[in-house]
Amino acid sequence: MDMLRGEQIAAADLTDWRKLAQGLHARYVVDDFGTGARFVVAVGEAGDAIGHHPSVSIGNGYVDLKLISDDAIYRDAEGTEHVVEWVTQQDVDLARRITEIAADHKIDTDPASVSVIELGLDTAQSATIAPMWAALLTGSAEAQGHGSPSDEIRDATGRVPNLWFGDADTHETPRQRFHIEVYVAPEVAAQRIAAALAAGGTVVDDSNAPSLTVIADQDGNEGIVCVDVSAARTD
């Protein structure tokens, strides 16, 4: 099934869901564990009906869901097809059904609270160093390039954050190579940036804002607030 572009996801108008990194994410607020468990059972039954299911995490007062297809088709500029992990139409369809289930269970959503953390490492030789990072982070060489046409490290079980490699020139002068990427919902990006600045951070690059805003701490270490603007709903 073809991967969906950002504008296609935005056009789906998924009120409960936000596109962060590769997938759709939703948080539902529950009064107690039993309520959350019953909701998850209903979600599971809906997934059984179409043969597709979300990832689920239940905590104190919430149920977090992630929808992503592990067999999405991406076509590069040359027309070559790649099997990737990304949002497809089946994710959108199930997201809509889950929204209906939440309404039936009288469970509210908190879409602004979803967040995803990824690691970034700038390097001129990703193919050389990726095997070591795959082994260190996941214990498996198969994590290199999993669900991606690049050397990105992705744990199939979701135990650790994804590690992707940014392009960098070879250089001798030591500098920061690792950074944290924080994916947030569009409606809270400005608030998250303001909070970081109030806590002592500094914006060092907002040339690609609101998609990417680079913030440095007092030691110069950088993190990036990321927003998938292309997939954002328009009200």
C-alpha positions as CSV (number, residue, x, y, z in Angstrom):
1,M,0.0,0.0,0.0
2,D,1.4,3.4,-0.9
3,M,2.6,5.7,1.8
4,L,0.6,8.9,2.3
5,R,2.1,12.3,1.8
6,G,1.6,15.0,4.4
7,E,-1.1,16.8,2.5
8,Q,-3.1,13.5,2.2
9,I,-2.9,13.0,6.0
10,A,-3.9,16.6,6.6
11,A,-6.9,16.2,4.3
12,A,-8.1,13.2,6.3
13,D,-8.9,15.6,9.2
14,L,-8.1,13.2,12.0
15,T,-9.2,15.2,15.0
16,D,-7.7,12.9,17.7
17,W,-4.4,12.2,15.9
18,R,-1.2,13.9,15.1
19,K,1.5,12.9,12.6
20,L,4.8,12.7,14.4
21,A,7.9,11.3,12.8
22,Q,6.8,8.3,10.8
23,G,3.4,7.5,12.4
24,L,0.1,8.7,13.7
25,H,-0.1,9.2,17.4
26,A,-3.0,9.7,19.8
27,R,-3.4,10.0,23.6
28,Y,-6.7,9.2,25.3
29,V,-7.4,10.2,28.8
30,V,-9.0,7.6,31.1
31,D,-10.2,7.6,34.7
32,D,-8.7,4.3,35.7
33,F,-6.9,1.2,34.3
34,G,-10.0,-0.8,33.8
35,T,-11.5,1.9,31.6
36,G,-8.3,2.0,29.6
37,A,-8.2,-1.8,29.3
38,R,-11.8,-2.0,28.0
39,F,-11.0,0.7,25.5
40,V,-7.9,-1.2,24.3
41,V,-10.0,-4.4,23.9
42,A,-12.4,-2.6,21.7
43,V,-9.6,-1.1,19.7
44,G,-8.1,-4.6,19.3
45,E,-11.4,-6.0,18.0
46,A,-11.5,-3.2,15.4
47,G,-8.0,-4.0,14.4
48,D,-8.8,-7.7,14.1
49,A,-11.6,-6.8,11.6
50,I,-9.1,-5.3,9.1
51,G,-5.9,-7.2,10.1
52,H,-4.0,-4.1,11.4
53,H,-3.4,-2.9,14.9
54,P,-1.8,0.1,16.7
55,S,1.0,0.0,19.2
56,V,-0.4,0.5,22.7
57,S,0.9,1.9,25.9
58,I,-1.3,2.2,29.1
59,G,-0.2,4.4,32.0
60,N,-1.7,6.2,34.9
61,G,-4.7,8.0,33.4
62,Y,-3.9,7.6,29.7
63,V,-3.8,5.2,26.7
64,D,-1.2,6.1,24.0
65,L,-1.7,4.7,20.5
66,K,0.6,4.7,17.5
67,L,-0.5,3.7,14.0
68,I,2.1,2.9,11.3
69,S,2.3,0.4,8.5
70,D,5.5,-1.6,8.1
71,D,4.9,-2.4,4.4
72,A,4.3,1.1,3.0
73,I,5.6,1.7,-0.5
74,Y,7.8,4.7,-1.1
75,R,9.0,5.7,-4.6
76,D,12.2,7.7,-4.9
77,A,13.0,10.3,-7.6
78,E,14.0,7.5,-10.0
79,G,10.8,5.6,-9.5
80,T,12.4,2.8,-7.5
81,E,10.1,1.3,-4.9
82,H,11.1,0.9,-1.3
83,V,9.2,-0.8,1.5
84,V,9.2,1.6,4.5
85,E,7.5,2.2,7.8
86,W,5.0,5.0,7.3
87,V,1.4,6.0,7.4
88,T,-0.9,4.4,4.8
89,Q,-4.6,4.5,4.1
90,Q,-5.2,1.6,6.5
91,D,-3.8,3.7,9.3
92,V,-6.1,6.6,8.5
93,D,-9.1,4.3,8.3
94,L,-8.3,2.6,11.7
95,A,-7.6,6.0,13.2
96,R,-11.1,7.1,12.3
97,R,-12.6,3.9,13.7
98,I,-10.7,4.4,17.0
99,T,-12.0,7.9,17.3
100,E,-15.5,6.5,17.0
101,I,-14.8,3.9,19.6
102,A,-13.4,6.5,22.0
103,A,-16.6,8.5,21.6
104,D,-18.7,5.4,22.3
105,H,-16.7,4.8,25.5
106,K,-17.0,8.5,26.4
107,I,-13.2,8.8,26.5
108,D,-11.6,12.2,25.7
109,T,-8.5,12.7,23.7
110,D,-5.5,15.0,24.4
111,P,-3.8,15.3,21.0
112,A,-1.6,18.2,22.0
113,S,0.2,16.0,24.6
114,V,1.7,13.5,22.2
115,S,5.5,13.6,21.6
116,V,8.2,11.4,20.0
117,I,11.9,11.5,20.7
118,E,14.5,10.5,18.1
119,L,18.3,10.7,18.1
120,G,20.3,12.3,15.3
121,L,24.0,11.8,14.6
122,D,25.8,13.9,11.9
123,T,28.4,11.8,10.0
124,A,30.1,11.5,6.7
125,Q,30.2,7.7,6.9
126,S,26.8,6.4,8.0
127,A,27.2,3.1,6.2
128,T,30.4,2.4,8.1
129,I,29.3,3.3,11.6
130,A,25.6,2.2,11.4
131,P,26.3,-1.5,12.1
132,M,28.0,-0.7,15.5
133,W,25.0,1.5,16.5
134,A,22.5,-1.2,15.4
135,A,24.3,-3.8,17.6
136,L,24.7,-1.4,20.5
137,L,21.1,-0.1,20.5
138,T,19.1,-3.2,19.6
139,G,21.5,-6.1,19.5
140,S,20.6,-6.9,15.9
141,A,22.2,-5.9,12.6
142,E,18.8,-6.1,11.1
143,A,17.9,-2.8,12.8
144,Q,20.1,-1.0,10.2
145,G,17.8,0.3,7.5
146,H,14.8,-1.3,9.1
147,G,11.7,0.3,7.6
148,S,13.8,2.9,5.8
149,P,15.8,3.2,2.6
150,S,18.6,4.9,4.6
151,D,21.0,3.5,7.2
152,E,18.7,4.7,10.0
153,I,18.6,2.4,13.1
154,R,15.1,1.4,14.0
155,D,14.2,-1.2,16.7
156,A,11.4,-3.3,15.4
157,T,10.0,-3.7,18.9
158,G,10.2,0.0,19.7
159,R,12.4,-0.4,22.8
160,V,14.7,2.5,22.0
161,P,14.4,5.7,20.0
162,N,15.2,5.7,16.3
163,L,18.7,6.9,15.4
164,W,19.0,8.6,12.1
165,F,22.2,9.9,10.4
166,G,22.5,13.5,9.1
167,D,25.0,14.4,6.4
168,A,28.2,16.0,7.6
169,D,31.5,16.8,6.0
170,T,34.6,15.1,7.3
171,H,36.4,17.4,9.7
172,E,39.1,17.2,12.4
173,T,37.8,19.9,14.8
174,P,35.7,18.2,17.5
175,R,32.1,19.4,17.6
176,Q,28.7,18.2,18.6
177,R,27.5,15.4,16.4
178,F,24.6,14.0,18.5
179,H,21.4,15.9,19.0
180,I,17.9,15.1,20.3
181,E,14.9,15.6,18.1
182,V,11.6,16.3,19.9
183,Y,8.5,15.8,17.7
184,V,5.4,17.6,19.1
185,A,1.9,18.5,17.9
186,P,1.8,21.7,15.8
187,E,-0.4,23.5,18.4
188,V,2.1,23.2,21.2
189,A,5.4,23.9,19.3
190,A,5.5,27.6,20.2
191,Q,4.8,26.8,23.8
192,R,7.5,24.1,24.0
193,I,10.0,26.5,22.5
194,A,9.1,29.3,24.8
195,A,9.4,27.0,27.8
196,A,12.9,26.0,26.7
197,L,13.9,29.6,26.2
198,A,12.5,30.5,29.6
199,A,14.7,27.8,31.1
200,G,17.9,29.2,29.7
201,G,17.9,27.9,26.1
202,T,18.7,30.0,23.0
203,V,17.3,29.6,19.4
204,V,20.4,29.1,17.2
205,D,18.5,28.4,13.9
206,D,14.9,29.0,13.0
207,S,15.4,29.2,9.3
208,N,13.2,26.1,8.8
209,A,10.7,27.0,11.5
210,P,8.0,25.9,12.3
211,S,9.1,22.5,10.9
212,L,12.5,22.6,12.7
213,T,13.7,25.0,15.4
214,V,17.2,24.4,16.8
215,I,17.7,25.3,20.4
216,A,21.0,25.3,22.4
217,D,21.5,25.0,26.1
218,Q,23.9,27.1,28.1
219,D,26.8,24.7,27.1
220,G,25.9,24.9,23.4
221,N,24.4,21.4,23.2
222,E,21.6,21.4,20.6
223,G,18.1,19.9,20.4
224,I,15.5,20.4,17.7
225,V,11.8,20.9,18.1
226,C,10.2,19.2,15.1
227,V,6.7,19.7,13.6
228,D,5.3,17.9,10.6
229,V,3.7,20.9,9.1
230,S,2.7,19.2,5.9
231,A,0.4,16.8,7.8
232,A,-1.1,19.4,10.1
233,R,-4.9,19.8,10.1
234,T,-6.2,23.1,8.8
235,D,-9.3,24.4,10.7
